[in-house]
Amino acid sequence: PDLTLERVGHACCAVRKGVAVLGGAFKGQAGIEITASVEVLENSSASSAAGGINFKALAPLSCSAIYGSTVVPIDEGESEQGQVLLIGGWDEHNVVSSAVHLVDLAT
């Protein structure tokens, strides 16, 4: 299946028998743009009935647009869709970040 938004420089990892894809850059009307979008590859009975495995867009990152970061899954027992740590990367102003963000994929 294809992503809902074509992108490069994104972060991804396995989360709850699926794949989470966060941030990245894409070619927009004004050139290269950085995104805060989040999507998850899901294999649920609902998506299977609709034709198989699909990517589902989630709420955008609250930490703003980012690319070139790393993401790792963490203990996700308290989250409906899982949690990840988003580490480093560049923001939309090409400023390198040393920040570590806890991202709950359900919010």
N, C-alpha and C positions, 0 to 999 in steps of 0.2 A: 504493500500500500504506500501511497505517496503522503508526504507531510502536508498539512493544511497550508503551510507557508514555506516556499523554497528558501533555503538559507545555507550559509557557510559560517564557520567559526562558532558554531553552537556547542553546547555542552549536552551530554546525554549519559544516561545510566539505566540499568535495570531496576525497576521498582514494581513490586507486587505482580510478578509474572507478566509485566509489560515493560515498556521503555518510555522514560521521560526525556523530552527534548526541551532545552531552555535557552532563550536568547539567541544570539547570532546576528548575522548581517545578511541583507538581501538587496537586490537591485530594484530600487523604487523609481518613481518618476524624476526625482531630483538627484539620482545617482545612488551610491551605496548608502543604505540606511541601517541603523542598528535597531534591533527589536527587543522588546520585553516579553514577547509571546512565549507561552508554555503550551505544550501539547503532549499527550500520552497515547501510546499505542495500546489499545485495549482489546482484549479477547473475551468479551462477555457474551452471554446468550443473546442479549439485545443486538449487539453488533453482528453476531454470527447469523441471526435471522435476517439482517439487512444486507447480507452478502459477504460476511467474513470479518476479518480483522481490519480495524480502521484506526486512524489517528483522530483524537478528539481534542479540540482546542479548550484550554482551561483559562482561568483568570490570569491576566498578565502579572509579571513579577512586580512586587511592590517596591523593590530596590532600584527600579528603572531599567532602561535598556542596557544590555551588556553583551559583549562577545569575547571569545577567546578565554573563557573561564573554564574551570574544572568543576565537576559535580560528583558527589559521592552519596550513596544512600545511607541513611542512618536508621536506628531503631524507630520503627514507624507504628508502634502499637497504639499510639494516641491519636492517629490521624486516619480519617476515612479513606484517603487516597495515597497516603505515604508522605514521607518527609525526606528532604535531601539537604546537604550543605553545598552551597554555591560559593566557590572559592576563587578570588582574584578576578582577572579579566580587565578589559578596557570598557570605559563608558562611551556614551555618544559624543563626548568631546575629546576622545582619544587619550583620556587620562587613565593611567594604569592604577588599578586598585589592589590593595592588600586585604580588603574586607572579606569576611566570611559571613554569609547570610544563611540563616535557617529558613528554608522554603517549605511550607506546608502545601502540598499540591491540591488540597481540598479548599484552600482559601485564596 
